Amino acid sequence: MPTFIVNVKAESDVAATVRYCNKNNISFLAQSQGNGWADTFHLGKCGLVINIAGLNKVHLGRDKDKALIGGGALVNDMVTAAYNAGTRFANPTCTCLGFLGAMLGGGITRTMGLYGAGVDQILQVNMVTASGEMLKVSPGGLPDLWYAIRGAAPNFGIVTSAVVKAYPTPKAQNIAWEGAITYADDKLEALIQAIHDLDLEPEMEIDFLFATSGPPLNTPTISAIPFYIGNASAAEKAFAPILAVGPISNEAKEVPYTHWGDFSNSFCQKGMRKPAYGASLGKEGLVPKTWRAVYEHFKAFVAANPQAAGTSILAEYYPVQKAVAIGNATSSYPFRDVPIHVVAIPVYQDRSFDAAANAWGARFRDLLHSTDGLSENST
């Protein structure tokens, strides 16, 4: 825990705080919404957190095709403002996240097939450097820094606001078809093969999830969460191969833009210990035999450790055509052609369980990397 927290109310407050910390040799870092699970930030006994959550403005332009976003703006705030104004953003799925924190590292979104990666949405940023200098960064101003921060922003300063793209869409058309489709254990290989064989159109995206039914039984479950920007008829045709596998239940339906992130609400719950382990894959990483091994690894873990019954594994498969077409020369984000991103999240309370959770997470990652279809680690 930090010794001090500075709750800023203006972008100039960030610069003043950074300069004060430098003058007095105080370690500091910036925090937006506090959703990061990393455990590598150590501020020492006198560290300071610059809390930018108060910089949460969302100002849409007159034509609704761009917006000025504060560094602390929540995805949920942006989605609500955009929907009510007849537009939408290319935003992360989890609505509890700070938008810019999620997007500046690369930004994978369920709309990336249409609009590209998160870094492709950013038109200009205001930032504070490590020395406390305030800069306006854009393609025409400080172009080298512009390239660097779109993919590696935390290494160069604190982004206090940004101008980002928006996409005017009438409410009646601002819908998607999505929802959990649950399968029996013996359908796993067929499901993975069906997902592999999908030809993802720009309007499509699909997740699949290993979780449990919750107490008291904590039965392991397999779900696919397909997503289609459009109506149910078109979606069911696009995802016919996974529907043909034969699910136990199907909760997919048309939902408005304001509810596109509902399925991810459980990932926004505060508290507990969550040493997340990520792995990224090519399409070739959808190997049924490998995913059977991953699922059995998951089942054994939750069966042996009821205190970690909230553990889950989430895989997200994106169409990357648009992001690839925009090209690597435009930003420092290097993984535009990587379509599948997976995270294993052991969830538990007791710190003494850390070693067992980390060993399980490391083994999960090794299993996926064994057939990831990539020439190098692209996580």
Secondary structure, DSSP 8 states (H G I E B T S, - for coil): --SEEEE-SSHHHHHHHHHHHHHTT--EEEESS-----------TT-EEEE-TT---EEE-TTSSEEEEETT-BHHHHHHHHHHHT------S-TTSBHHHHHTTT---TTHHHH--GGGGEEEEEEE-TTS-EEEEBTTBSHHHHHHHHHHGGGT-EEEEEEEE-----GGG-EEEE--EEE-GGGHHHHHHHHHH----TTEEEEEEEEE--TTT--EEEEEEEEESS-HHHHHHHTHHHHTT--SEE--EEEEGGGTTGGGGGGG---SB---EEEEE-GGG--HHHHHHHHHHHHHHHHH-GGGTT-EEEEEE---HHHHHH-GGG-S---TT--EEEEEE--BS-GGGHHHHHHHHHHHHHHHHTT---SS---
